[in-house]
């Protein structure tokens, strides 16, 4: 699964985390606990970890309904979602590097608003992905004892 590379708004980021990818996988796939380590998330429901499963969550001003599209433990999870007229595609990839993990995330936004305000929304999305990665790194390294 890949983000929509032709969407008007796209962003991708990565970070190296001093934790095994199974630790990060657990953080990313236990959606109902996201708010415990990521202050950007207010609430989230827990879906079955299978393609087609739906989960609901709130982040910032948005209430989102997302559908898992790709679940390949412990290396890839991706979902699509809609909120406020924006169609999003989000993918996480986890690559082992010994006792460390390279966490990569990418997201695309399409719809009317992204077409009208691509620059503003791209910067917003980049900040959001950077924040997710920072919080993920801190929590994963705490859990890994690093």
PyMOL commands that set and color helices and strands:
alter all, ss='L'
color gray80, all
select helices_A, chain A and resi 21-29+31-37+112-116+118-143
alter helices_A, ss='H'
color red, helices_A
select strands_A, chain A and resi 9-17+41-44+54-59+62-72+76-83+86-97+100-110
alter strands_A, ss='S'
color yellow, strands_A
deselect
rebuild
show_as cartoon
